[in-house]
Amino acid sequence: MTPTPSKTMAALWMAGWLALMLVMAVAGRETTRELNVFQIMEVRSVIGFTLLLPIIYRSGGFKAVATKRLPQHLARNGVHYFAQLGWFYALTLIGIGQVVAIEFTMPIWTALLAATFLSERMTVWKIAAVVLGVVGVVMIVRPATGEINPGQLIALGAAIGFSISMILAKSLTRTESALSILFWMIMVQMVVGLLPTLYVWTWPSTYLWGWLFIIGVCGTFSHYCLASALRYADATIVVPMDFLRVPLTATAGWLLYSERLDSWTVLGAALILSGNLLNLKPASPVPARAQ
């Protein structure tokens, strides 16, 4: 079921992911002003499930999303659910530019986990990317100042959770279709979030329903783009293609919310992005063994 590797196809799918995630960051900022994060996540899952039904029907019905790897889907989507909760909650505590800057440590953790669990090769460039990423996070969070915002730590935890989810998704792409991965993500998260949502439920205004629908659309089809990209390239190649989201999100925060990024955050983000670019460098070919 694995297609021919293609960085071009992976890049095209990641372009869709980037655009949808940028819009979702703004929608998330708007909805978290009034709604609980559990409620946002549950409505997103319900809308996503509704949007997915016609695609499942056209693909041959629910047999198209049948799986023999349910435990892996449960593990992947359990981790992703709580990482996504943290990401939305961090938006209520710090600016969207800083949330996304910290989130971009995800490729660093992904590289380490992919080398450990997927046997992807760790090159000198990937090691350099890890070092730059860690230094960049320290510059953004600045623990020595004693002014660490809990939102920064929550965003960092979400980034690590996303990287674990990414590795599990890459493993699933070896046998599962993008549609199957997306379907089980929505189903698992819809079930996990049902009881907390009922406990905190408040009826959204018409204005917020519009933003919730945008979150449902972007949250659903962004992951379809991501799962499709992972079928064309390794996780350590796919994830760093998302680096443009840092300056784009920072620009959106400045234009829409008058957010300002201090020089340390900008420098830290630059180091993280530099590490991601190094991570894209192709590995040197392994010399053939002498006969």
MIDOSE-1310 file (N, C-alpha, C; in nm, 2 decimals, decimal comma, always signed):
residues 291
mtpt	+0,08/-0,12/+0,00/+0,00/+0,00/+0,00/+0,09/+0,13/+0,00; +0,22/+0,11/+0,01/+0,31/+0,23/+0,02/+0,34/+0,28/-0,12; +0,31/+0,40/-0,15/+0,34/+0,46/-0,29/+0,49/+0,48/-0,31; +0,53/+0,51/-0,43/+0,67/+0,54/-0,46/+0,71/+0,67/-0,39
pskt	+0,82/+0,66/-0,31/+0,87/+0,78/-0,24/+0,88/+0,90/-0,33; +0,83/+1,02/-0,29/+0,84/+1,14/-0,37/+0,84/+1,26/-0,28; +0,95/+1,34/-0,27/+0,95/+1,46/-0,19/+0,86/+1,56/-0,25; +0,84/+1,56/-0,38/+0,75/+1,66/-0,44/+0,61/+1,64/-0,40
maal	+0,56/+1,52/-0,40/+0,43/+1,49/-0,36/+0,41/+1,51/-0,21; +0,51/+1,48/-0,13/+0,51/+1,51/+0,02/+0,50/+1,66/+0,04; +0,57/+1,73/-0,04/+0,57/+1,88/-0,02/+0,43/+1,94/-0,06; +0,37/+1,89/-0,16/+0,24/+1,93/-0,20/+0,13/+1,91/-0,09
wmag	+0,14/+1,79/-0,04/+0,04/+1,75/+0,07/+0,07/+1,84/+0,19; +0,20/+1,87/+0,22/+0,23/+1,95/+0,34/+0,20/+2,09/+0,32; +0,19/+2,14/+0,19/+0,14/+2,28/+0,17/-0,01/+2,29/+0,21; -0,08/+2,18/+0,19/-0,22/+2,18/+0,23/-0,23/+2,18/+0,38
wlal	-0,15/+2,10/+0,45/-0,14/+2,10/+0,59/-0,11/+2,24/+0,65; -0,01/+2,30/+0,59/+0,04/+2,43/+0,64/-0,08/+2,54/+0,64; -0,14/+2,55/+0,52/-0,25/+2,65/+0,51/-0,36/+2,62/+0,61; -0,40/+2,50/+0,62/-0,51/+2,46/+0,71/-0,48/+2,48/+0,85
mlvm	-0,35/+2,45/+0,89/-0,31/+2,47/+1,03/-0,30/+2,62/+1,07; -0,26/+2,70/+0,97/-0,25/+2,85/+1,00/-0,39/+2,90/+1,03; -0,49/+2,86/+0,95/-0,63/+2,91/+0,97/-0,68/+2,86/+1,10; -0,64/+2,73/+1,14/-0,70/+2,67/+1,26/-0,64/+2,74/+1,38
avag	-0,51/+2,79/+1,37/-0,45/+2,86/+1,49/-0,53/+2,99/+1,52; -0,58/+3,06/+1,41/-0,66/+3,18/+1,44/-0,79/+3,14/+1,49; -0,86/+3,04/+1,43/-0,99/+2,99/+1,48/-0,98/+2,95/+1,62; -0,87/+2,88/+1,66/-0,85/+2,83/+1,80/-0,84/+2,95/+1,89
rett	-0,77/+3,05/+1,85/-0,76/+3,17/+1,94/-0,89/+3,23/+1,96; -0,98/+3,24/+1,86/-1,11/+3,30/+1,88/-1,20/+3,22/+1,97; -1,20/+3,09/+1,95/-1,30/+3,00/+2,02/-1,26/+2,99/+2,17; -1,12/+2,98/+2,20/-1,08/+2,96/+2,33/-1,11/+3,09/+2,42
reln	-1,15/+3,20/+2,36/-1,19/+3,31/+2,44/-1,31/+3,28/+2,53; -1,40/+3,20/+2,48/-1,53/+3,17/+2,55/-1,56/+3,03/+2,58; -1,50/+2,93/+2,50/-1,53/+2,79/+2,52/-1,42/+2,71/+2,59; -1,46/+2,61/+2,66/-1,37/+2,51/+2,72/-1,30/+2,43/+2,61
vfqi	-1,17/+2,40/+2,63/-1,09/+2,33/+2,53/-1,15/+2,19/+2,50; -1,21/+2,12/+2,60/-1,27/+1,99/+2,58/-1,39/+2,01/+2,48; -1,46/+2,11/+2,50/-1,58/+2,13/+2,41/-1,54/+2,16/+2,27; -1,43/+2,24/+2,25/-1,38/+2,27/+2,11/-1,33/+2,14/+2,05
mevr	-1,26/+2,06/+2,12/-1,21/+1,93/+2,06/-1,33/+1,84/+2,02; -1,43/+1,83/+2,11/-1,54/+1,74/+2,08/-1,62/+1,78/+1,95; -1,65/+1,91/+1,95/-1,73/+1,96/+1,83/-1,64/+1,95/+1,71; -1,51/+1,97/+1,72/-1,43/+1,94/+1,60/-1,44/+1,80/+1,55
svig	-1,44/+1,70/+1,64/-1,44/+1,56/+1,61/-1,58/+1,53/+1,54; -1,69/+1,58/+1,60/-1,82/+1,55/+1,54/-1,83/+1,61/+1,40; -1,79/+1,74/+1,38/-1,79/+1,80/+1,25/-1,70/+1,72/+1,15; -1,58/+1,68/+1,20/-1,49/+1,60/+1,12/-1,55/+1,47/+1,07
ftll	-1,62/+1,40/+1,17/-1,69/+1,27/+1,13/-1,79/+1,29/+1,03; -1,87/+1,40/+1,04/-1,98/+1,43/+0,94/-1,92/+1,46/+0,81; -1,81/+1,53/+0,80/-1,75/+1,56/+0,68/-1,68/+1,44/+0,61; -1,64/+1,35/+0,69/-1,57/+1,23/+0,64/-1,67/+1,12/+0,59
lpii	-1,79/+1,12/+0,63/-1,89/+1,02/+0,59/-1,90/+1,01/+0,44; -1,92/+1,12/+0,36/-1,93/+1,10/+0,22/-1,81/+1,05/+0,15; -1,69/+1,08/+0,21/-1,56/+1,02/+0,15/-1,56/+0,87/+0,18; -1,60/+0,83/+0,29/-1,60/+0,69/+0,33/-1,70/+0,62/+0,23
yrsg	-1,81/+0,67/+0,21/-1,91/+0,61/+0,13/-1,86/+0,59/-0,02; -1,79/+0,70/-0,07/-1,74/+0,69/-0,20/-1,62/+0,60/-0,21; -1,56/+0,56/-0,10/-1,44/+0,47/-0,10/-1,48/+0,33/-0,08; -1,61/+0,30/-0,07/-1,66/+0,16/-0,06/-1,72/+0,13/+0,07
gfka	-1,75/+0,23/+0,15/-1,81/+0,21/+0,28/-1,71/+0,19/+0,39; -1,76/+0,14/+0,51/-1,67/+0,13/+0,63/-1,57/+0,02/+0,61; -1,58/-0,07/+0,52/-1,48/-0,17/+0,50/-1,35/-0,10/+0,45; -1,36/+0,02/+0,40/-1,24/+0,09/+0,35/-1,16/+0,14/+0,47
vatk	-1,22/+0,15/+0,59/-1,14/+0,20/+0,70/-1,12/+0,08/+0,81; -1,16/-0,04/+0,77/-1,14/-0,15/+0,86/-0,99/-0,17/+0,89; -0,96/-0,21/+1,01/-0,82/-0,21/+1,05/-0,79/-0,34/+1,14; -0,67/-0,39/+1,13/-0,62/-0,49/+1,22/-0,52/-0,44/+1,32
rlpq	-0,51/-0,31/+1,32/-0,41/-0,25/+1,41/-0,48/-0,15/+1,50; -0,59/-0,19/+1,56/-0,67/-0,10/+1,65/-0,59/-0,05/+1,77; -0,51/-0,14/+1,84/-0,43/-0,09/+1,95/-0,33/+0,03/+1,91; -0,27/+0,02/+1,79/-0,18/+0,13/+1,75/-0,26/+0,26/+1,72
hlar	-0,38/+0,24/+1,67/-0,47/+0,36/+1,65/-0,51/+0,42/+1,78; -0,54/+0,34/+1,88/-0,58/+0,39/+2,01/-0,46/+0,46/+2,08; -0,34/+0,40/+2,07/-0,23/+0,47/+2,13/-0,19/+0,60/+2,06; -0,19/+0,60/+1,93/-0,16/+0,72/+1,85/-0,26/+0,83/+1,88
ngvh	-0,38/+0,80/+1,88/-0,48/+0,91/+1,89/-0,51/+0,95/+2,04; -0,48/+0,86/+2,13/-0,48/+0,90/+2,27/-0,38/+1,01/+2,30; -0,25/+0,98/+2,25/-0,15/+1,08/+2,27/-0,18/+1,21/+2,20; -0,23/+1,19/+2,07/-0,25/+1,31/+1,99/-0,36/+1,40/+2,06
yfaq	-0,46/+1,33/+2,11/-0,58/+1,41/+2,18/-0,53/+1,50/+2,29; -0,44/+1,45/+2,38/-0,40/+1,53/+2,49/-0,29/+1,63/+2,44; -0,22/+1,60/+2,34/-0,13/+1,70/+2,28/-0,21/+1,82/+2,22; -0,32/+1,78/+2,15/-0,40/+1,89/+2,09/-0,47/+1,97/+2,20
lgwf	-0,51/+1,91/+2,31/-0,57/+1,98/+2,42/-0,47/+2,08/+2,47; -0,34/+2,04/+2,49/-0,24/+2,13/+2,54/-0,22/+2,24/+2,44; -0,22/+2,21/+2,31/-0,19/+2,32/+2,21/-0,30/+2,42/+2,22; -0,43/+2,38/+2,23/-0,54/+2,48/+2,23/-0,53/+2,56/+2,37
yalt	-0,50/+2,49/+2,48/-0,49/+2,56/+2,61/-0,38/+2,66/+2,61; -0,27/+2,62/+2,55/-0,15/+2,72/+2,54/-0,19/+2,84/+2,47; -0,28/+2,84/+2,37/-0,33/+2,96/+2,30/-0,39/+3,06/+2,40; -0,45/+3,01/+2,51/-0,51/+3,10/+2,60/-0,41/+3,17/+2,70
ligi	-0,29/+3,12/+2,70/-0,19/+3,17/+2,79/-0,08/+3,25/+2,73; -0,04/+3,22/+2,61/+0,07/+3,29/+2,54/+0,02/+3,32/+2,39; +0,10/+3,40/+2,32/+0,06/+3,44/+2,19/+0,07/+3,32/+2,09; +0,00/+3,33/+1,98/+0,00/+3,22/+1,88/+0,14/+3,21/+1,82
gqvv	+0,21/+3,32/+1,80/+0,34/+3,31/+1,74/+0,44/+3,23/+1,83; +0,43/+3,25/+1,96/+0,52/+3,18/+2,05/+0,47/+3,03/+2,07; +0,34/+3,00/+2,06/+0,30/+2,86/+2,07/+0,35/+2,79/+1,95; +0,34/+2,84/+1,83/+0,39/+2,77/+1,71/+0,54/+2,76/+1,71
aief	+0,61/+2,87/+1,76/+0,76/+2,86/+1,76/+0,80/+2,74/+1,85; +0,74/+2,72/+1,97/+0,77/+2,61/+2,05/+0,73/+2,48/+1,99; +0,61/+2,48/+1,93/+0,56/+2,36/+1,86/+0,66/+2,31/+1,76; +0,74/+2,40/+1,70/+0,84/+2,36/+1,60/+0,96/+2,28/+1,65
tmpi	+0,96/+2,25/+1,78/+1,06/+2,16/+1,83/+1,01/+2,01/+1,79; +0,89/+2,00/+1,75/+0,84/+1,87/+1,71/+0,93/+1,79/+1,62; +0,98/+1,85/+1,51/+1,08/+1,78/+1,42/+1,20/+1,73/+1,50; +1,24/+1,80/+1,60/+1,36/+1,76/+1,68/+1,33/+1,63/+1,75
wtal	+1,22/+1,63/+1,82/+1,18/+1,50/+1,89/+1,14/+1,39/+1,80; +1,08/+1,43/+1,68/+1,05/+1,33/+1,58/+1,17/+1,26/+1,53; +1,28/+1,34/+1,51/+1,40/+1,28/+1,45/+1,46/+1,18/+1,55; +1,46/+1,21/+1,68/+1,51/+1,12/+1,78/+1,43/+1,00/+1,79
laat	+1,29/+1,01/+1,80/+1,21/+0,90/+1,81/+1,21/+0,81/+1,68; +1,22/+0,87/+1,57/+1,22/+0,79/+1,44/+1,35/+0,71/+1,44; +1,46/+0,77/+1,48/+1,58/+0,69/+1,49/+1,57/+0,57/+1,58; +1,50/+0,59/+1,69/+1,49/+0,49/+1,80/+1,39/+0,38/+1,76
flse	+1,28/+0,42/+1,71/+1,17/+0,32/+1,69/+1,14/+0,28/+1,55; +1,18/+0,36/+1,45/+1,16/+0,33/+1,31/+1,29/+0,30/+1,24; +1,40/+0,30/+1,31/+1,53/+0,27/+1,25/+1,57/+0,36/+1,14; +1,52/+0,49/+1,14/+1,56/+0,59/+1,05/+1,70/+0,64/+1,09
rmtv	+1,78/+0,66/+1,00/+1,92/+0,69/+1,02/+1,95/+0,83/+1,08; +2,03/+0,84/+1,19/+2,06/+0,97/+1,25/+2,19/+1,01/+1,19; +2,19/+1,12/+1,11/+2,31/+1,18/+1,05/+2,37/+1,29/+1,13; +2,48/+1,34/+1,09/+2,54/+1,45/+1,15/+2,45/+1,57/+1,15
wkia	+2,38/+1,59/+1,04/+2,29/+1,71/+1,02/+2,17/+1,69/+1,12; +2,12/+1,57/+1,13/+2,01/+1,56/+1,23/+2,05/+1,58/+1,37; +2,17/+1,54/+1,41/+2,22/+1,57/+1,54/+2,24/+1,72/+1,56; +2,29/+1,79/+1,46/+2,30/+1,93/+1,47/+2,16/+2,00/+1,48
avvl	+2,06/+1,94/+1,41/+1,93/+2,00/+1,42/+1,87/+1,98/+1,56; +1,90/+1,87/+1,63/+1,86/+1,85/+1,77/+1,92/+1,95/+1,86; +2,05/+1,97/+1,84/+2,12/+2,07/+1,93/+2,07/+2,21/+1,91; +2,05/+2,25/+1,79/+2,00/+2,39/+1,76/+1,85/+2,40/+1,81
gvvg	+1,78/+2,30/+1,80/+1,64/+2,30/+1,85/+1,63/+2,32/+2,00; +1,72/+2,24/+2,07/+1,72/+2,25/+2,22/+1,76/+2,39/+2,26; +1,87/+2,44/+2,20/+1,91/+2,58/+2,23/+1,81/+2,68/+2,20; +1,74/+2,66/+2,09/+1,63/+2,75/+2,05/+1,52/+2,76/+2,16
vvmi	+1,48/+2,64/+2,21/+1,38/+2,63/+2,31/+1,42/+2,70/+2,44; +1,55/+2,68/+2,48/+1,60/+2,75/+2,60/+1,59/+2,90/+2,58; +1,62/+2,95/+2,46/+1,62/+3,09/+2,44/+1,47/+3,15/+2,45; +1,38/+3,07/+2,40/+1,24/+3,11/+2,40/+1,18/+3,11/+2,54
vrpa	+1,21/+3,00/+2,62/+1,15/+2,98/+2,75/+1,23/+3,06/+2,85; +1,37/+3,07/+2,84/+1,46/+3,14/+2,93/+1,43/+3,10/+3,07; +1,47/+2,98/+3,11/+1,44/+2,93/+3,25/+1,52/+3,01/+3,35; +1,64/+3,07/+3,31/+1,72/+3,14/+3,41/+1,66/+3,27/+3,46
tgei	+1,56/+3,33/+3,38/+1,50/+3,45/+3,42/+1,40/+3,43/+3,53; +1,35/+3,31/+3,56/+1,25/+3,28/+3,66/+1,11/+3,33/+3,61; +1,09/+3,36/+3,49/+0,97/+3,41/+3,44/+0,90/+3,31/+3,34; +0,92/+3,18/+3,36/+0,86/+3,08/+3,27/+0,71/+3,09/+3,28
npgq	+0,64/+3,10/+3,17/+0,50/+3,10/+3,16/+0,45/+2,96/+3,15; +0,36/+2,91/+3,23/+0,31/+2,78/+3,22/+0,27/+2,74/+3,07; +0,22/+2,84/+3,00/+0,18/+2,82/+2,86/+0,30/+2,77/+2,78; +0,42/+2,81/+2,81/+0,54/+2,77/+2,73/+0,56/+2,62/+2,76
lial	+0,55/+2,58/+2,88/+0,58/+2,44/+2,92/+0,47/+2,35/+2,86; +0,34/+2,40/+2,86/+0,23/+2,32/+2,80/+0,25/+2,31/+2,65; +0,30/+2,42/+2,59/+0,32/+2,41/+2,44/+0,44/+2,31/+2,41; +0,54/+2,31/+2,50/+0,65/+2,22/+2,48/+0,61/+2,07/+2,50
gaai	+0,52/+2,05/+2,60/+0,47/+1,91/+2,62/+0,38/+1,87/+2,50; +0,31/+1,96/+2,45/+0,22/+1,93/+2,33/+0,31/+1,90/+2,21; +0,42/+1,97/+2,19/+0,52/+1,94/+2,08/+0,57/+1,80/+2,09; +0,61/+1,76/+2,21/+0,66/+1,62/+2,23/+0,55/+1,52/+2,21
gfsi	+0,43/+1,55/+2,25/+0,32/+1,46/+2,22/+0,29/+1,45/+2,07; +0,29/+1,56/+2,00/+0,27/+1,56/+1,86/+0,38/+1,47/+1,79; +0,50/+1,48/+1,84/+0,61/+1,40/+1,78/+0,59/+1,25/+1,80; +0,54/+1,21/+1,91/+0,51/+1,07/+1,94/+0,40/+1,03/+1,85
smil	+0,29/+1,11/+1,83/+0,18/+1,08/+1,74/+0,23/+1,07/+1,60; +0,33/+1,16/+1,56/+0,38/+1,15/+1,42/+0,45/+1,02/+1,40; +0,53/+0,97/+1,49/+0,60/+0,85/+1,47/+0,50/+0,73/+1,46; +0,40/+0,73/+1,55/+0,30/+0,62/+1,54/+0,22/+0,63/+1,41
aksl	+0,19/+0,75/+1,36/+0,12/+0,77/+1,23/+0,21/+0,72/+1,12; +0,34/+0,74/+1,12/+0,43/+0,70/+1,02/+0,43/+0,54/+1,02; +0,43/+0,48/+1,13/+0,43/+0,34/+1,14/+0,30/+0,28/+1,08; +0,19/+0,35/+1,11/+0,06/+0,31/+1,06/+0,05/+0,32/+0,91
trte	+0,12/+0,42/+0,85/+0,11/+0,43/+0,70/+0,17/+0,31/+0,63; +0,24/+0,23/+0,69/+0,30/+0,11/+0,63/+0,19/+0,01/+0,59; +0,08/+0,01/+0,66/-0,03/-0,08/+0,63/-0,17/-0,01/+0,61; -0,18/+0,11/+0,66/-0,31/+0,17/+0,66/-0,32/+0,29/+0,56
sals	-0,44/+0,31/+0,51/-0,46/+0,43/+0,42/-0,47/+0,55/+0,50; -0,45/+0,67/+0,43/-0,47/+0,80/+0,49/-0,61/+0,81/+0,55; -0,71/+0,76/+0,47/-0,85/+0,77/+0,52/-0,87/+0,69/+0,64; -0,82/+0,57/+0,65/-0,83/+0,49/+0,77/-0,77/+0,56/+0,89
ilfw	-0,65/+0,61/+0,88/-0,58/+0,68/+0,99/-0,66/+0,80/+1,04; -0,72/+0,87/+0,94/-0,80/+0,99/+0,98/-0,93/+0,95/+1,05; -1,00/+0,84/+1,00/-1,12/+0,80/+1,05/-1,10/+0,75/+1,20; -1,00/+0,68/+1,23/-0,98/+0,63/+1,36/-0,93/+0,74/+1,45
mimv	-0,86/+0,84/+1,40/-0,83/+0,96/+1,48/-0,96/+1,02/+1,53; -1,05/+1,05/+1,44/-1,17/+1,12/+1,48/-1,26/+1,03/+1,58; -1,27/+0,90/+1,55/-1,35/+0,82/+1,63/-1,30/+0,81/+1,77; -1,17/+0,78/+1,79/-1,11/+0,77/+1,92/-1,12/+0,90/+2,00
qmvv	-1,09/+1,01/+1,93/-1,10/+1,14/+2,01/-1,24/+1,18/+2,04; -1,33/+1,14/+1,96/-1,47/+1,17/+1,98/-1,52/+1,10/+2,11; -1,48/+0,97/+2,12/-1,52/+0,89/+2,24/-1,45/+0,94/+2,36; -1,32/+0,96/+2,35/-1,24/+1,00/+2,47/-1,29/+1,14/+2,53
gllp	-1,33/+1,23/+2,44/-1,37/+1,36/+2,49/-1,52/+1,38/+2,52; -1,60/+1,27/+2,50/-1,75/+1,29/+2,52/-1,79/+1,33/+2,66; -1,74/+1,25/+2,76/-1,78/+1,28/+2,90/-1,73/+1,42/+2,95; -1,60/+1,45/+2,93/-1,56/+1,58/+2,97/-1,63/+1,70/+2,91
tlyv	-1,67/+1,68/+2,78/-1,74/+1,78/+2,71/-1,88/+1,80/+2,77; -1,95/+1,69/+2,80/-2,08/+1,70/+2,86/-2,08/+1,77/+2,99; -1,97/+1,76/+3,06/-1,96/+1,82/+3,20/-1,94/+1,97/+3,19; -1,87/+2,02/+3,08/-1,83/+2,16/+3,08/-1,92/+2,23/+2,97
wtwp	-2,01/+2,16/+2,91/-2,08/+2,22/+2,79/-2,16/+2,35/+2,82; -2,13/+2,45/+2,73/-2,21/+2,57/+2,72/-2,25/+2,59/+2,58; -2,36/+2,64/+2,55/-2,41/+2,65/+2,41/-2,33/+2,77/+2,34; -2,26/+2,74/+2,23/-2,19/+2,85/+2,16/-2,28/+2,95/+2,09
styl	-2,23/+3,07/+2,08/-2,30/+3,17/+2,00/-2,29/+3,14/+1,85; -2,38/+3,21/+1,77/-2,37/+3,19/+1,63/-2,23/+3,22/+1,57; -2,17/+3,33/+1,63/-2,03/+3,37/+1,59/-1,93/+3,25/+1,61; -1,94/+3,19/+1,73/-1,85/+3,08/+1,76/-1,87/+2,96/+1,68
wgwl	-2,00/+2,93/+1,65/-2,03/+2,82/+1,56/-1,95/+2,82/+1,43; -1,94/+2,94/+1,38/-1,87/+2,96/+1,25/-1,72/+2,93/+1,27; -1,66/+2,97/+1,38/-1,52/+2,94/+1,40/-1,50/+2,79/+1,43; -1,60/+2,73/+1,50/-1,59/+2,58/+1,53/-1,60/+2,50/+1,40
fiig	-1,68/+2,55/+1,31/-1,69/+2,48/+1,18/-1,56/+2,48/+1,11; -1,50/+2,60/+1,11/-1,37/+2,62/+1,05/-1,26/+2,52/+1,12; -1,27/+2,51/+1,25/-1,18/+2,42/+1,32/-1,20/+2,28/+1,28; -1,33/+2,24/+1,26/-1,37/+2,10/+1,22/-1,31/+2,07/+1,08
vcgt	-1,33/+2,17/+0,99/-1,28/+2,14/+0,85/-1,13/+2,14/+0,85; -1,07/+2,24/+0,91/-0,92/+2,24/+0,90/-0,86/+2,13/+0,98; -0,91/+2,09/+1,10/-0,86/+1,99/+1,18/-0,87/+1,85/+1,11; -0,98/+1,83/+1,04/-1,00/+1,71/+0,97/-0,91/+1,69/+0,85
fshy	-0,92/+1,79/+0,76/-0,85/+1,77/+0,63/-0,70/+1,80/+0,64; -0,66/+1,88/+0,74/-0,51/+1,90/+0,76/-0,45/+1,76/+0,79; -0,51/+1,68/+0,87/-0,45/+1,55/+0,91/-0,46/+1,45/+0,79; -0,56/+1,47/+0,70/-0,56/+1,39/+0,58/-0,44/+1,43/+0,49
clas	-0,41/+1,56/+0,49/-0,29/+1,60/+0,41/-0,16/+1,55/+0,48; -0,15/+1,55/+0,61/-0,04/+1,50/+0,68/-0,02/+1,35/+0,66; -0,12/+1,27/+0,68/-0,11/+1,13/+0,66/-0,07/+1,10/+0,51; -0,12/+1,17/+0,42/-0,09/+1,15/+0,28/+0,06/+1,18/+0,25
alry	+0,11/+1,29/+0,31/+0,25/+1,33/+0,30/+0,34/+1,22/+0,35; +0,30/+1,17/+0,47/+0,39/+1,06/+0,53/+0,39/+0,93/+0,45; +0,30/+0,92/+0,36/+0,31/+0,80/+0,27/+0,41/+0,82/+0,16; +0,46/+0,94/+0,14/+0,55/+0,97/+0,03/+0,69/+0,99/+0,08
adat	+0,71/+1,01/+0,21/+0,85/+1,04/+0,26/+0,86/+1,01/+0,41; +0,98/+1,00/+0,46/+1,01/+0,97/+0,60/+0,96/+1,08/+0,68; +0,92/+1,05/+0,81/+0,88/+1,16/+0,90/+0,98/+1,27/+0,92; +1,11/+1,23/+0,92/+1,21/+1,33/+0,94/+1,23/+1,42/+0,82
ivvp	+1,17/+1,39/+0,71/+1,17/+1,47/+0,59/+1,04/+1,55/+0,58; +0,93/+1,49/+0,61/+0,80/+1,56/+0,60/+0,78/+1,67/+0,70; +0,81/+1,65/+0,83/+0,77/+1,74/+0,93/+0,85/+1,88/+0,91; +0,98/+1,88/+0,88/+1,04/+2,01/+0,87/+0,99/+2,10/+0,75
mdfl	+0,92/+2,04/+0,66/+0,86/+2,12/+0,55/+0,76/+2,22/+0,60; +0,72/+2,20/+0,73/+0,62/+2,29/+0,79/+0,68/+2,42/+0,85; +0,81/+2,44/+0,82/+0,88/+2,55/+0,90/+0,83/+2,69/+0,86; +0,76/+2,71/+0,75/+0,71/+2,84/+0,71/+0,59/+2,88/+0,81
rvpl	+0,54/+2,79/+0,88/+0,43/+2,82/+0,97/+0,47/+2,92/+1,08; +0,60/+2,91/+1,12/+0,64/+3,00/+1,23/+0,63/+3,15/+1,19; +0,70/+3,19/+1,08/+0,68/+3,34/+1,04/+0,54/+3,37/+1,00; +0,47/+3,28/+0,93/+0,34/+3,31/+0,89/+0,24/+3,33/+1,01
tata	+0,25/+3,24/+1,11/+0,17/+3,26/+1,23/+0,21/+3,38/+1,31; +0,34/+3,41/+1,32/+0,38/+3,53/+1,39/+0,32/+3,65/+1,32; +0,32/+3,65/+1,19/+0,27/+3,76/+1,11/+0,12/+3,78/+1,14; +0,05/+3,66/+1,14/-0,10/+3,66/+1,17/-0,13/+3,72/+1,31
gwll	-0,05/+3,68/+1,41/-0,06/+3,73/+1,54/-0,04/+3,88/+1,55; +0,06/+3,93/+1,48/+0,09/+4,07/+1,47/-0,03/+4,15/+1,41; -0,07/+4,10/+1,29/-0,18/+4,17/+1,22/-0,31/+4,17/+1,29; -0,35/+4,05/+1,34/-0,48/+4,03/+1,40/-0,49/+4,07/+1,55
yser	-0,39/+4,04/+1,62/-0,39/+4,06/+1,77/-0,29/+4,15/+1,82; -0,21/+4,22/+1,74/-0,11/+4,31/+1,78/-0,01/+4,25/+1,87; +0,02/+4,12/+1,85/+0,12/+4,05/+1,93/+0,26/+4,09/+1,89; +0,35/+4,10/+1,98/+0,49/+4,13/+1,95/+0,57/+4,01/+2,00
ldsw	+0,67/+3,97/+1,92/+0,76/+3,87/+1,95/+0,89/+3,94/+2,00; +0,94/+3,91/+2,12/+1,06/+3,97/+2,16/+1,18/+3,91/+2,09; +1,30/+3,98/+2,10/+1,42/+3,94/+2,03/+1,46/+3,80/+2,06; +1,45/+3,76/+2,19/+1,49/+3,62/+2,23/+1,40/+3,52/+2,16
tvlg	+1,27/+3,54/+2,15/+1,18/+3,45/+2,09/+1,21/+3,44/+1,94; +1,24/+3,55/+1,87/+1,27/+3,55/+1,73/+1,40/+3,47/+1,71; +1,50/+3,50/+1,79/+1,63/+3,43/+1,78/+1,62/+3,28/+1,80; +1,54/+3,24/+1,91/+1,52/+3,10/+1,93/+1,44/+3,03/+1,82
aali	+1,34/+3,10/+1,77/+1,27/+3,04/+1,65/+1,36/+3,03/+1,53; +1,45/+3,12/+1,51/+1,54/+3,11/+1,40/+1,64/+2,99/+1,41; +1,68/+2,97/+1,54/+1,77/+2,85/+1,56/+1,69/+2,72/+1,53; +1,56/+2,71/+1,58/+1,48/+2,59/+1,56/+1,46/+2,57/+1,41
lsgn	+1,43/+2,68/+1,34/+1,41/+2,66/+1,19/+1,54/+2,63/+1,12; +1,65/+2,68/+1,17/+1,78/+2,64/+1,11/+1,81/+2,50/+1,12; +1,77/+2,45/+1,24/+1,79/+2,30/+1,27/+1,70/+2,22/+1,18; +1,58/+2,27/+1,16/+1,49/+2,20/+1,07/+1,54/+2,19/+0,92
llnl	+1,60/+2,30/+0,88/+1,66/+2,31/+0,75/+1,77/+2,21/+0,73; +1,86/+2,20/+0,84/+1,97/+2,11/+0,84/+1,91/+1,96/+0,83; +1,80/+1,94/+0,89/+1,74/+1,81/+0,90/+1,69/+1,77/+0,76; +1,67/+1,86/+0,67/+1,63/+1,83/+0,53/+1,75/+1,79/+0,44
kpas	+1,87/+1,81/+0,49/+1,98/+1,77/+0,40/+1,99/+1,62/+0,38; +2,01/+1,58/+0,26/+2,01/+1,43/+0,24/+2,13/+1,36/+0,30; +2,10/+1,24/+0,35/+2,21/+1,16/+0,41/+2,31/+1,12/+0,31; +2,44/+1,11/+0,35/+2,54/+1,06/+0,26/+2,52/+0,92/+0,23
pvpa	+2,54/+0,87/+0,11/+2,52/+0,73/+0,08/+2,61/+0,64/+0,16; +2,55/+0,53/+0,20/+2,63/+0,43/+0,28/+2,72/+0,36/+0,18; +2,85/+0,36/+0,20/+2,94/+0,29/+0,11/+2,91/+0,14/+0,10; +2,92/+0,09/-0,02/+2,90/-0,05/-0,04/+3,01/-0,13/+0,02
raq	+2,97/-0,24/+0,07/+3,07/-0,33/+0,13/+3,15/-0,40/+0,03; +3,28/-0,42/+0,05/+3,37/-0,49/-0,04/+3,33/-0,63/-0,06; +3,33/-0,68/-0,18/+3,30/-0,82/-0,20/+3,42/-0,91/-0,18
